[in-house]
Amino acid sequence: MNITNITLAAEKTVSLHVPAMTCPICPFTVEKALKGVDGVTTVNVSFDQKTTATALTAATKNAGYPSTVKN
C-alpha cells in the first residue's frame, strides 16, 4: 500500500464569547450547533466565567514561569 499526502491537524482549543446566549436553553442549542461542525471533538458550553487570562498568566508568572496568551 502506498499512501501519500497525508496531513494530520494538530488539536486546538478555541474559546468563544457568545453574548447573545442569555436563556437556560441557549447552552444546549450552542453545544448542538458546535458538535455539528466537522472536526469538532469536544464541546463545553457554560455561562460561568471561572477565571480570566490575566489571572492565569499571573499565576504562572508568580511560579517563576511567565506566560502569554496564544491567539
N, CA, C, O and CB atoms as a CASP TS submission, in Angstrom:
PFRMAT TS
TARGET T0000
AUTHOR 0000-0000-0000
METHOD Language model
MODEL 1
PARENT N/A
ATOM      1  N   MET     1       0.849  -1.166   0.000  1.00  0.00           N
ATOM      2  CA  MET     1       0.000   0.000   0.000  1.00  0.00           C
ATOM      3  C   MET     1       0.896   1.229   0.000  1.00  0.00           C
ATOM      4  O   MET     1       1.858   1.298   0.764  1.00  0.00           O
ATOM      5  CB  MET     1      -0.967  -0.003   1.217  1.00  0.00           C
ATOM      6  N   ASN     2       0.593   2.176  -0.831  1.00  0.00           N
ATOM      7  CA  ASN     2       1.354   3.411  -0.921  1.00  0.00           C
ATOM      8  C   ASN     2       0.438   4.576  -0.554  1.00  0.00           C
ATOM      9  O   ASN     2      -0.537   4.852  -1.252  1.00  0.00           O
ATOM     10  CB  ASN     2       1.956   3.598  -2.348  1.00  0.00           C
ATOM     11  N   ILE     3       0.757   5.255   0.542  1.00  0.00           N
ATOM     12  CA  ILE     3      -0.068   6.376   0.993  1.00  0.00           C
ATOM     13  C   ILE     3       0.766   7.644   0.910  1.00  0.00           C
ATOM     14  O   ILE     3       1.877   7.706   1.437  1.00  0.00           O
ATOM     15  CB  ILE     3      -0.598   6.147   2.449  1.00  0.00           C
ATOM     16  N   THR     4       0.227   8.647   0.248  1.00  0.00           N
ATOM     17  CA  THR     4       0.937   9.924   0.123  1.00  0.00           C
ATOM     18  C   THR     4       0.005  11.068   0.475  1.00  0.00           C
ATOM     19  O   THR     4      -1.216  10.912   0.499  1.00  0.00           O
ATOM     20  CB  THR     4       1.499  10.109  -1.305  1.00  0.00           C
ATOM     21  N   ASN     5       0.594  12.206   0.744  1.00  0.00           N
ATOM     22  CA  ASN     5      -0.154  13.437   1.015  1.00  0.00           C
ATOM     23  C   ASN     5      -1.115  13.324   2.195  1.00  0.00           C
ATOM     24  O   ASN     5      -2.265  13.755   2.109  1.00  0.00           O
ATOM     25  CB  ASN     5      -0.923  13.834  -0.206  1.00  0.00           C
ATOM     26  N   ILE     6      -0.646  12.753   3.277  1.00  0.00           N
ATOM     27  CA  ILE     6      -1.456  12.675   4.492  1.00  0.00           C
ATOM     28  C   ILE     6      -1.079  13.859   5.388  1.00  0.00           C
ATOM     29  O   ILE     6       0.094  14.075   5.691  1.00  0.00           O
ATOM     30  CB  ILE     6      -1.242  11.302   5.239  1.00  0.00           C
ATOM     31  N   THR     7      -2.067  14.600   5.793  1.00  0.00           N
ATOM     32  CA  THR     7      -1.840  15.735   6.678  1.00  0.00           C
ATOM     33  C   THR     7      -2.643  15.523   7.952  1.00  0.00           C
ATOM     34  O   THR     7      -3.858  15.333   7.905  1.00  0.00           O
ATOM     35  CB  THR     7      -2.229  17.078   5.989  1.00  0.00           C
ATOM     36  N   LEU     8      -1.960  15.555   9.085  1.00  0.00           N
ATOM     37  CA  LEU     8      -2.638  15.431  10.371  1.00  0.00           C
ATOM     38  C   LEU     8      -2.712  16.811  11.007  1.00  0.00           C
ATOM     39  O   LEU     8      -1.698  17.494  11.151  1.00  0.00           O
ATOM     40  CB  LEU     8      -1.903  14.419  11.309  1.00  0.00           C
ATOM     41  N   ALA     9      -3.887  17.204  11.376  1.00  0.00           N
ATOM     42  CA  ALA     9      -4.072  18.507  12.007  1.00  0.00           C
ATOM     43  C   ALA     9      -3.829  18.398  13.503  1.00  0.00           C
ATOM     44  O   ALA     9      -4.214  17.415  14.137  1.00  0.00           O
ATOM     45  CB  ALA     9      -5.484  19.055  11.728  1.00  0.00           C
ATOM     46  N   ALA    10      -3.200  19.395  14.047  1.00  0.00           N
ATOM     47  CA  ALA    10      -2.981  19.437  15.488  1.00  0.00           C
ATOM     48  C   ALA    10      -4.293  19.797  16.184  1.00  0.00           C
ATOM     49  O   ALA    10      -5.082  20.597  15.683  1.00  0.00           O
ATOM     50  CB  ALA    10      -1.861  20.458  15.853  1.00  0.00           C
ATOM     51  N   GLU    11      -4.502  19.191  17.339  1.00  0.00           N
ATOM     52  CA  GLU    11      -5.683  19.513  18.133  1.00  0.00           C
ATOM     53  C   GLU    11      -5.536  20.915  18.678  1.00  0.00           C
ATOM     54  O   GLU    11      -4.438  21.315  19.064  1.00  0.00           O
ATOM     55  CB  GLU    11      -5.887  18.495  19.281  1.00  0.00           C
ATOM     56  N   LYS    12      -6.621  21.671  18.717  1.00  0.00           N
ATOM     57  CA  LYS    12      -6.584  23.062  19.172  1.00  0.00           C
ATOM     58  C   LYS    12      -7.822  23.344  20.008  1.00  0.00           C
ATOM     59  O   LYS    12      -8.918  22.883  19.690  1.00  0.00           O
ATOM     60  CB  LYS    12      -6.496  24.045  17.970  1.00  0.00           C
ATOM     61  N   THR    13      -7.638  24.098  21.068  1.00  0.00           N
ATOM     62  CA  THR    13      -8.758  24.533  21.895  1.00  0.00           C
ATOM     63  C   THR    13      -9.103  25.965  21.525  1.00  0.00           C
ATOM     64  O   THR    13      -8.220  26.817  21.420  1.00  0.00           O
ATOM     65  CB  THR    13      -8.423  24.412  23.412  1.00  0.00           C
ATOM     66  N   VAL    14     -10.379  26.226  21.330  1.00  0.00           N
ATOM     67  CA  VAL    14     -10.852  27.556  20.970  1.00  0.00           C
ATOM     68  C   VAL    14     -11.936  27.956  21.960  1.00  0.00           C
ATOM     69  O   VAL    14     -12.863  27.189  22.220  1.00  0.00           O
ATOM     70  CB  VAL    14     -11.386  27.594  19.500  1.00  0.00           C
ATOM     71  N   SER    15     -11.818  29.160  22.510  1.00  0.00           N
ATOM     72  CA  SER    15     -12.852  29.693  23.401  1.00  0.00           C
ATOM     73  C   SER    15     -13.624  30.768  22.656  1.00  0.00           C
ATOM     74  O   SER    15     -13.038  31.646  22.023  1.00  0.00           O
ATOM     75  CB  SER    15     -12.233  30.264  24.716  1.00  0.00           C
ATOM     76  N   LEU    16     -14.929  30.689  22.739  1.00  0.00           N
ATOM     77  CA  LEU    16     -15.791  31.662  22.063  1.00  0.00           C
ATOM     78  C   LEU    16     -16.570  32.475  23.080  1.00  0.00           C
ATOM     79  O   LEU    16     -17.016  31.949  24.100  1.00  0.00           O
ATOM     80  CB  LEU    16     -16.757  30.958  21.096  1.00  0.00           C
ATOM     81  N   HIS    17     -16.730  33.744  22.802  1.00  0.00           N
ATOM     82  CA  HIS    17     -17.598  34.611  23.596  1.00  0.00           C
ATOM     83  C   HIS    17     -18.906  34.731  22.818  1.00  0.00           C
ATOM     84  O   HIS    17     -18.903  35.190  21.675  1.00  0.00           O
ATOM     85  CB  HIS    17     -16.934  36.038  23.869  1.00  0.00           C
ATOM     86  N   VAL    18     -20.017  34.328  23.419  1.00  0.00           N
ATOM     87  CA  VAL    18     -21.312  34.338  22.741  1.00  0.00           C
ATOM     88  C   VAL    18     -22.260  35.224  23.539  1.00  0.00           C
ATOM     89  O   VAL    18     -22.999  34.725  24.388  1.00  0.00           O
ATOM     90  CB  VAL    18     -21.891  32.887  22.588  1.00  0.00           C
ATOM     91  N   PRO    19     -22.250  36.544  23.280  1.00  0.00           N
ATOM     92  CA  PRO    19     -23.038  37.467  24.100  1.00  0.00           C
ATOM     93  C   PRO    19     -24.551  37.260  24.005  1.00  0.00           C
ATOM     94  O   PRO    19     -25.269  37.627  24.935  1.00  0.00           O
ATOM     95  CB  PRO    19     -22.716  38.870  23.707  1.00  0.00           C
ATOM     96  N   ALA    20     -25.052  36.691  22.923  1.00  0.00           N
ATOM     97  CA  ALA    20     -26.498  36.501  22.783  1.00  0.00           C
ATOM     98  C   ALA    20     -26.999  35.268  23.524  1.00  0.00           C
ATOM     99  O   ALA    20     -28.200  34.999  23.514  1.00  0.00           O
ATOM    100  CB  ALA    20     -26.867  36.395  21.319  1.00  0.00           C
ATOM    101  N   MET    21     -26.120  34.518  24.160  1.00  0.00           N
ATOM    102  CA  MET    21     -26.509  33.311  24.887  1.00  0.00           C
ATOM    103  C   MET    21     -26.996  33.726  26.281  1.00  0.00           C
ATOM    104  O   MET    21     -26.202  33.839  27.215  1.00  0.00           O
ATOM    105  CB  MET    21     -25.311  32.290  24.982  1.00  0.00           C
ATOM    106  N   THR    22     -28.303  33.950  26.409  1.00  0.00           N
ATOM    107  CA  THR    22     -28.830  34.517  27.654  1.00  0.00           C
ATOM    108  C   THR    22     -29.892  33.667  28.353  1.00  0.00           C
ATOM    109  O   THR    22     -30.209  33.922  29.515  1.00  0.00           O
ATOM    110  CB  THR    22     -29.403  35.854  27.371  1.00  0.00           C
ATOM    111  N   CYS    23     -30.445  32.667  27.672  1.00  0.00           N
ATOM    112  CA  CYS    23     -31.519  31.875  28.294  1.00  0.00           C
ATOM    113  C   CYS    23     -31.000  30.512  28.740  1.00  0.00           C
ATOM    114  O   CYS    23     -29.912  30.107  28.332  1.00  0.00           O
ATOM    115  CB  CYS    23     -32.698  31.695  27.315  1.00  0.00           C
ATOM    116  N   PRO    24     -31.757  29.801  29.566  1.00  0.00           N
ATOM    117  CA  PRO    24     -31.300  28.494  30.061  1.00  0.00           C
ATOM    118  C   PRO    24     -31.145  27.432  28.967  1.00  0.00           C
ATOM    119  O   PRO    24     -30.383  26.482  29.147  1.00  0.00           O
ATOM    120  CB  PRO    24     -32.265  27.990  31.098  1.00  0.00           C
ATOM    121  N   ILE    25     -31.844  27.570  27.845  1.00  0.00           N
ATOM    122  CA  ILE    25     -31.772  26.604  26.756  1.00  0.00           C
ATOM    123  C   ILE    25     -30.606  26.924  25.812  1.00  0.00           C
ATOM    124  O   ILE    25     -30.149  26.045  25.081  1.00  0.00           O
ATOM    125  CB  ILE    25     -33.097  26.583  25.978  1.00  0.00           C
ATOM    126  N   CYS    26     -30.131  28.145  25.819  1.00  0.00           N
ATOM    127  CA  CYS    26     -29.072  28.580  24.891  1.00  0.00           C
ATOM    128  C   CYS    26     -27.836  27.676  24.898  1.00  0.00           C
ATOM    129  O   CYS    26     -27.356  27.325  23.820  1.00  0.00           O
ATOM    130  CB  CYS    26     -28.653  29.988  25.230  1.00  0.00           C
ATOM    131  N   PRO    27     -27.294  27.282  26.056  1.00  0.00           N
ATOM    132  CA  PRO    27     -26.098  26.432  26.028  1.00  0.00           C
ATOM    133  C   PRO    27     -26.309  25.117  25.277  1.00  0.00           C
ATOM    134  O   PRO    27     -25.396  24.639  24.604  1.00  0.00           O
ATOM    135  CB  PRO    27     -25.655  26.133  27.439  1.00  0.00           C
ATOM    136  N   PHE    28     -27.491  24.536  25.384  1.00  0.00           N
ATOM    137  CA  PHE    28     -27.773  23.289  24.682  1.00  0.00           C
ATOM    138  C   PHE    28     -27.827  23.511  23.171  1.00  0.00           C
ATOM    139  O   PHE    28     -27.340  22.686  22.397  1.00  0.00           O
ATOM    140  CB  PHE    28     -29.092  22.686  25.176  1.00  0.00           C
ATOM    141  N   THR    29     -28.418  24.620  22.762  1.00  0.00           N
ATOM    142  CA  THR    29     -28.519  24.948  21.341  1.00  0.00           C
ATOM    143  C   THR    29     -27.145  25.225  20.750  1.00  0.00           C
ATOM    144  O   THR    29     -26.825  24.755  19.658  1.00  0.00           O
ATOM    145  CB  THR    29     -29.436  26.158  21.133  1.00  0.00           C
ATOM    146  N   VAL    30     -26.337  25.990  21.474  1.00  0.00           N
ATOM    147  CA  VAL    30     -24.980  26.304  21.004  1.00  0.00           C
ATOM    148  C   VAL    30     -24.133  25.040  20.953  1.00  0.00           C
ATOM    149  O   VAL    30     -23.393  24.829  19.993  1.00  0.00           O
ATOM    150  CB  VAL    30     -24.311  27.357  21.918  1.00  0.00           C
ATOM    151  N   GLU    31     -24.235  24.202  21.975  1.00  0.00           N
ATOM    152  CA  GLU    31     -23.470  22.957  22.011  1.00  0.00           C
ATOM    153  C   GLU    31     -23.829  22.067  20.819  1.00  0.00           C
ATOM    154  O   GLU    31     -22.943  21.519  20.163  1.00  0.00           O
ATOM    155  CB  GLU    31     -23.726  22.208  23.334  1.00  0.00           C
ATOM    156  N   LYS    32     -25.112  21.923  20.541  1.00  0.00           N
ATOM    157  CA  LYS    32     -25.557  21.091  19.417  1.00  0.00           C
ATOM    158  C   LYS    32     -25.021  21.643  18.100  1.00  0.00           C
ATOM    159  O   LYS    32     -24.585  20.879  17.239  1.00  0.00           O
ATOM    160  CB  LYS    32     -27.099  21.013  19.373  1.00  0.00           C
ATOM    161  N   ALA    33     -25.050  22.956  17.942  1.00  0.00           N
ATOM    162  CA  ALA    33     -24.553  23.576  16.708  1.00  0.00           C
ATOM    163  C   ALA    33     -23.061  23.325  16.536  1.00  0.00           C
ATOM    164  O   ALA    33     -22.608  23.009  15.436  1.00  0.00           O
ATOM    165  CB  ALA    33     -24.835  25.086  16.712  1.00  0.00           C
ATOM    166  N   LEU    34     -22.292  23.464  17.618  1.00  0.00           N
ATOM    167  CA  LEU    34     -20.842  23.272  17.534  1.00  0.00           C
ATOM    168  C   LEU    34     -20.474  21.818  17.287  1.00  0.00           C
ATOM    169  O   LEU    34     -19.537  21.534  16.541  1.00  0.00           O
ATOM    170  CB  LEU    34     -20.174  23.758  18.808  1.00  0.00           C
ATOM    171  N   LYS    35     -21.199  20.901  17.903  1.00  0.00           N
ATOM    172  CA  LYS    35     -20.924  19.477  17.697  1.00  0.00           C
ATOM    173  C   LYS    35     -21.222  19.045  16.266  1.00  0.00           C
ATOM    174  O   LYS    35     -20.728  18.013  15.812  1.00  0.00           O
ATOM    175  CB  LYS    35     -21.744  18.636  18.671  1.00  0.00           C
ATOM    176  N   GLY    36     -22.028  19.829  15.554  1.00  0.00           N
ATOM    177  CA  GLY    36     -22.355  19.516  14.173  1.00  0.00           C
ATOM    178  C   GLY    36     -21.286  19.942  13.181  1.00  0.00           C
ATOM    179  O   GLY    36     -21.409  19.668  11.987  1.00  0.00           O
ATOM    180  N   VAL    37     -20.243  20.605  13.651  1.00  0.00           N
ATOM    181  CA  VAL    37     -19.170  21.070  12.780  1.00  0.00           C
ATOM    182  C   VAL    37     -18.141  19.957  12.607  1.00  0.00           C
ATOM    183  O   VAL    37     -17.652  19.400  13.590  1.00  0.00           O
ATOM    184  CB  VAL    37     -18.504  22.350  13.352  1.00  0.00           C
ATOM    185  N   ASP    38     -17.816  19.638  11.358  1.00  0.00           N
ATOM    186  CA  ASP    38     -16.801  18.616  11.090  1.00  0.00           C
ATOM    187  C   ASP    38     -15.493  18.974  11.774  1.00  0.00           C
ATOM    188  O   ASP    38     -15.031  20.112  11.693  1.00  0.00           O
ATOM    189  CB  ASP    38     -16.580  18.452   9.578  1.00  0.00           C
ATOM    190  N   GLY    39     -14.901  18.002  12.446  1.00  0.00           N
ATOM    191  CA  GLY    39     -13.613  18.197  13.102  1.00  0.00           C
ATOM    192  C   GLY    39     -13.712  18.553  14.573  1.00  0.00           C
ATOM    193  O   GLY    39     -12.716  18.465  15.292  1.00  0.00           O
ATOM    194  N   VAL    40     -14.884  18.951  15.040  1.00  0.00           N
ATOM    195  CA  VAL    40     -15.061  19.284  16.456  1.00  0.00           C
ATOM    196  C   VAL    40     -15.194  17.974  17.229  1.00  0.00           C
ATOM    197  O   VAL    40     -16.035  17.133  16.912  1.00  0.00           O
ATOM    198  CB  VAL    40     -16.321  20.210  16.682  1.00  0.00           C
ATOM    199  N   THR    41     -14.348  17.817  18.247  1.00  0.00           N
ATOM    200  CA  THR    41     -14.375  16.565  19.017  1.00  0.00           C
ATOM    201  C   THR    41     -14.982  16.741  20.400  1.00  0.00           C
ATOM    202  O   THR    41     -15.586  15.808  20.930  1.00  0.00           O
ATOM    203  CB  THR    41     -12.975  16.010  19.153  1.00  0.00           C
ATOM    204  N   THR    42     -14.834  17.920  20.993  1.00  0.00           N
ATOM    205  CA  THR    42     -15.348  18.156  22.343  1.00  0.00           C
ATOM    206  C   THR    42     -15.926  19.564  22.414  1.00  0.00           C
ATOM    207  O   THR    42     -15.351  20.511  21.879  1.00  0.00           O
ATOM    208  CB  THR    42     -14.230  17.962  23.413  1.00  0.00           C
ATOM    209  N   VAL    43     -17.065  19.688  23.080  1.00  0.00           N
ATOM    210  CA  VAL    43     -17.697  20.997  23.271  1.00  0.00           C
ATOM    211  C   VAL    43     -18.052  21.144  24.742  1.00  0.00           C
ATOM    212  O   VAL    43     -18.611  20.227  25.344  1.00  0.00           O
ATOM    213  CB  VAL    43     -18.969  21.159  22.367  1.00  0.00           C
ATOM    214  N   ASN    44     -17.733  22.287  25.317  1.00  0.00           N
ATOM    215  CA  ASN    44     -18.098  22.602  26.691  1.00  0.00           C
ATOM    216  C   ASN    44     -18.687  24.004  26.686  1.00  0.00           C
ATOM    217  O   ASN    44     -17.962  24.982  26.510  1.00  0.00           O
ATOM    218  CB  ASN    44     -16.864  22.496  27.663  1.00  0.00           C
ATOM    219  N   VAL    45     -19.989  24.107  26.879  1.00  0.00           N
ATOM    220  CA  VAL    45     -20.677  25.395  26.858  1.00  0.00           C
ATOM    221  C   VAL    45     -21.088  25.744  28.270  1.00  0.00           C
ATOM    222  O   VAL    45     -21.692  24.930  28.968  1.00  0.00           O
ATOM    223  CB  VAL    45     -21.909  25.368  25.914  1.00  0.00           C
ATOM    224  N   SER    46     -20.757  26.972  28.699  1.00  0.00           N
ATOM    225  CA  SER    46     -21.049  27.371  30.069  1.00  0.00           C
ATOM    226  C   SER    46     -21.293  28.865  30.146  1.00  0.00           C
ATOM    227  O   SER    46     -20.677  29.645  29.419  1.00  0.00           O
ATOM    228  CB  SER    46     -19.908  26.972  31.003  1.00  0.00           C
ATOM    229  N   PHE    47     -22.199  29.260  31.033  1.00  0.00           N
ATOM    230  CA  PHE    47     -22.403  30.675  31.322  1.00  0.00           C
ATOM    231  C   PHE    47     -21.304  31.201  32.238  1.00  0.00           C
ATOM    232  O   PHE    47     -20.975  32.387  32.215  1.00  0.00           O
ATOM    233  CB  PHE    47     -23.779  30.901  31.959  1.00  0.00           C
ATOM    234  N   ASP    48     -20.750  30.316  33.032  1.00  0.00           N
ATOM    235  CA  ASP    48     -19.805  30.728  34.069  1.00  0.00           C
ATOM    236  C   ASP    48     -18.430  31.049  33.509  1.00  0.00           C
ATOM    237  O   ASP    48     -17.824  30.248  32.797  1.00  0.00           O
ATOM    238  CB  ASP    48     -19.685  29.651  35.114  1.00  0.00           C
ATOM    239  N   GLN    49     -17.954  32.236  33.847  1.00  0.00           N
ATOM    240  CA  GLN    49     -16.569  32.574  33.546  1.00  0.00           C
ATOM    241  C   GLN    49     -15.818  32.344  34.840  1.00  0.00           C
ATOM    242  O   GLN    49     -15.924  33.132  35.780  1.00  0.00           O
ATOM    243  CB  GLN    49     -16.402  34.066  33.009  1.00  0.00           C
ATOM    244  N   LYS    50     -15.066  31.270  34.886  1.00  0.00           N
ATOM    245  CA  LYS    50     -14.436  30.866  36.126  1.00  0.00           C
ATOM    246  C   LYS    50     -13.129  31.593  36.394  1.00  0.00           C
ATOM    247  O   LYS    50     -12.710  31.700  37.546  1.00  0.00           O
ATOM    248  CB  LYS    50     -14.196  29.398  36.110  1.00  0.00           C
ATOM    249  N   THR    51     -12.479  32.093  35.354  1.00  0.00           N
ATOM    250  CA  THR    51     -11.224  32.799  35.529  1.00  0.00           C
ATOM    251  C   THR    51     -10.985  33.713  34.341  1.00  0.00           C
ATOM    252  O   THR    51     -11.817  33.797  33.438  1.00  0.00           O
ATOM    253  CB  THR    51     -10.058  31.814  35.700  1.00  0.00           C
ATOM    254  N   THR    52      -9.878  34.379  34.343  1.00  0.00           N
ATOM    255  CA  THR    52      -9.501  35.245  33.230  1.00  0.00           C
ATOM    256  C   THR    52      -8.100  34.884  32.766  1.00  0.00           C
ATOM    257  O   THR    52      -7.341  34.243  33.493  1.00  0.00           O
ATOM    258  CB  THR    52      -9.576  36.739  33.636  1.00  0.00           C
ATOM    259  N   ALA    53      -7.767  35.292  31.569  1.00  0.00           N
ATOM    260  CA  ALA    53      -6.416  35.059  31.055  1.00  0.00           C
ATOM    261  C   ALA    53      -5.401  35.784  31.928  1.00  0.00           C
ATOM    262  O   ALA    53      -4.298  35.281  32.139  1.00  0.00           O
ATOM    263  CB  ALA    53      -6.296  35.527  29.583  1.00  0.00           C
ATOM    264  N   THR    54      -5.754  36.946  32.433  1.00  0.00           N
ATOM    265  CA  THR    54      -4.857  37.707  33.309  1.00  0.00           C
ATOM    266  C   THR    54      -4.535  36.927  34.577  1.00  0.00           C
ATOM    267  O   THR    54      -3.382  36.880  35.005  1.00  0.00           O
ATOM    268  CB  THR    54      -5.481  39.061  33.671  1.00  0.00           C
ATOM    269  N   ALA    55      -5.542  36.320  35.170  1.00  0.00           N
ATOM    270  CA  ALA    55      -5.313  35.526  36.385  1.00  0.00           C
ATOM    271  C   ALA    55      -4.422  34.328  36.104  1.00  0.00           C
ATOM    272  O   ALA    55      -3.570  33.983  36.922  1.00  0.00           O
ATOM    273  CB  ALA    55      -6.643  35.054  36.974  1.00  0.00           C
ATOM    274  N   LEU    56      -4.609  33.694  34.962  1.00  0.00           N
ATOM    275  CA  LEU    56      -3.795  32.532  34.619  1.00  0.00           C
ATOM    276  C   LEU    56      -2.340  32.904  34.361  1.00  0.00           C
ATOM    277  O   LEU    56      -1.429  32.226  34.836  1.00  0.00           O
ATOM    278  CB  LEU    56      -4.368  31.838  33.401  1.00  0.00           C
ATOM    279  N   THR    57      -2.121  33.986  33.607  1.00  0.00           N
ATOM    280  CA  THR    57      -0.738  34.401  33.346  1.00  0.00           C
ATOM    281  C   THR    57      -0.067  34.912  34.609  1.00  0.00           C
ATOM    282  O   THR    57       1.142  34.744  34.770  1.00  0.00           O
ATOM    283  CB  THR    57      -0.700  35.481  32.266  1.00  0.00           C
ATOM    284  N   ALA    58      -0.816  35.528  35.502  1.00  0.00           N
ATOM    285  CA  ALA    58      -0.254  35.976  36.779  1.00  0.00           C
ATOM    286  C   ALA    58       0.185  34.778  37.615  1.00  0.00           C
ATOM    287  O   ALA    58       1.228  34.828  38.269  1.00  0.00           O
ATOM    288  CB  ALA    58      -1.282  36.826  37.559  1.00  0.00           C
ATOM    289  N   ALA    59      -0.593  33.714  37.601  1.00  0.00           N
ATOM    290  CA  ALA    59      -0.257  32.516  38.371  1.00  0.00           C
ATOM    291  C   ALA    59       1.038  31.886  37.876  1.00  0.00           C
ATOM    292  O   ALA    59       1.880  31.485  38.679  1.00  0.00           O
ATOM    293  CB  ALA    59      -1.395  31.497  38.295  1.00  0.00           C
ATOM    294  N   THR    60       1.203  31.795  36.551  1.00  0.00           N
ATOM    295  CA  THR    60       2.441  31.197  36.040  1.00  0.00           C
ATOM    296  C   THR    60       3.632  32.119  36.291  1.00  0.00           C
ATOM    297  O   THR    60       4.740  31.650  36.551  1.00  0.00           O
ATOM    298  CB  THR    60       2.312  30.895  34.535  1.00  0.00           C
ATOM    299  N   LYS    61       3.404  33.420  36.213  1.00  0.00           N
ATOM    300  CA  LYS    61       4.485  34.378  36.494  1.00  0.00           C
ATOM    301  C   LYS    61       4.922  34.262  37.949  1.00  0.00           C
ATOM    302  O   LYS    61       6.118  34.255  38.243  1.00  0.00           O
ATOM    303  CB  LYS    61       4.031  35.829  36.184  1.00  0.00           C
ATOM    304  N   ASN    62       3.957  34.172  38.856  1.00  0.00           N
ATOM    305  CA  ASN    62       4.270  34.044  40.285  1.00  0.00           C
ATOM    306  C   ASN    62       5.008  32.746  40.594  1.00  0.00           C
ATOM    307  O   ASN    62       5.741  32.664  41.579  1.00  0.00           O
ATOM    308  CB  ASN    62       2.991  34.115  41.110  1.00  0.00           C
ATOM    309  N   ALA    63       4.813  31.729  39.748  1.00  0.00           N
ATOM    310  CA  ALA    63       5.506  30.455  39.936  1.00  0.00           C
ATOM    311  C   ALA    63       6.880  30.463  39.274  1.00  0.00           C
ATOM    312  O   ALA    63       7.600  29.465  39.314  1.00  0.00           O
ATOM    313  CB  ALA    63       4.667  29.310  39.377  1.00  0.00           C
ATOM    314  N   GLY    64       7.243  31.596  38.665  1.00  0.00           N
ATOM    315  CA  GLY    64       8.549  31.698  38.019  1.00  0.00           C
ATOM    316  C   GLY    64       8.544  31.345  36.550  1.00  0.00           C
ATOM    317  O   GLY    64       9.609  31.196  35.950  1.00  0.00           O
ATOM    318  N   TYR    65       7.370  31.208  35.954  1.00  0.00           N
ATOM    319  CA  TYR    65       7.260  30.851  34.552  1.00  0.00           C
ATOM    320  C   TYR    65       6.332  31.820  33.842  1.00  0.00           C
ATOM    321  O   TYR    65       5.163  31.502  33.622  1.00  0.00           O
ATOM    322  CB  TYR    65       6.760  29.411  34.395  1.00  0.00           C
ATOM    323  N   PRO    66       6.832  33.006  33.477  1.00  0.00           N
ATOM    324  CA  PRO    66       5.980  33.977  32.777  1.00  0.00           C
ATOM    325  C   PRO    66       5.360  33.361  31.513  1.00  0.00           C
ATOM    326  O   PRO    66       5.996  32.570  30.816  1.00  0.00           O
ATOM    327  CB  PRO    66       6.797  35.236  32.407  1.00  0.00           C
ATOM    328  N   SER    67       4.132  33.734  31.241  1.00  0.00           N
ATOM    329  CA  SER    67       3.435  33.194  30.070  1.00  0.00           C
ATOM    330  C   SER    67       2.650  34.289  29.384  1.00  0.00           C
ATOM    331  O   SER    67       2.447  35.370  29.936  1.00  0.00           O
ATOM    332  CB  SER    67       2.500  32.040  30.467  1.00  0.00           C
ATOM    333  N   THR    68       2.215  33.996  28.179  1.00  0.00           N
ATOM    334  CA  THR    68       1.347  34.886  27.427  1.00  0.00           C
ATOM    335  C   THR    68       0.233  34.052  26.812  1.00  0.00           C
ATOM    336  O   THR    68       0.354  32.833  26.697  1.00  0.00           O
ATOM    337  CB  THR    68       2.141  35.666  26.333  1.00  0.00           C
ATOM    338  N   VAL    69      -0.841  34.704  26.421  1.00  0.00           N
ATOM    339  CA  VAL    69      -1.965  34.028  25.796  1.00  0.00           C
ATOM    340  C   VAL    69      -1.669  33.877  24.314  1.00  0.00           C
ATOM    341  O   VAL    69      -1.319  34.848  23.644  1.00  0.00           O
ATOM    342  CB  VAL    69      -3.292  34.804  26.027  1.00  0.00           C
ATOM    343  N   LYS    70      -1.808  32.657  23.800  1.00  0.00           N
ATOM    344  CA  LYS    70      -1.619  32.408  22.383  1.00  0.00           C
ATOM    345  C   LYS    70      -2.944  32.626  21.658  1.00  0.00           C
ATOM    346  O   LYS    70      -3.989  32.168  22.120  1.00  0.00           O
ATOM    347  CB  LYS    70      -1.081  30.976  22.138  1.00  0.00           C
ATOM    348  N   ASN    71      -2.902  33.310  20.548  1.00  0.00           N
ATOM    349  CA  ASN    71      -4.124  33.523  19.749  1.00  0.00           C
ATOM    350  C   ASN    71      -4.155  32.620  18.563  1.00  0.00           C
ATOM    351  O   ASN    71      -5.105  32.660  17.782  1.00  0.00           O
ATOM    352  CB  ASN    71      -4.235  34.962  19.290  1.00  0.00           C
TER
END
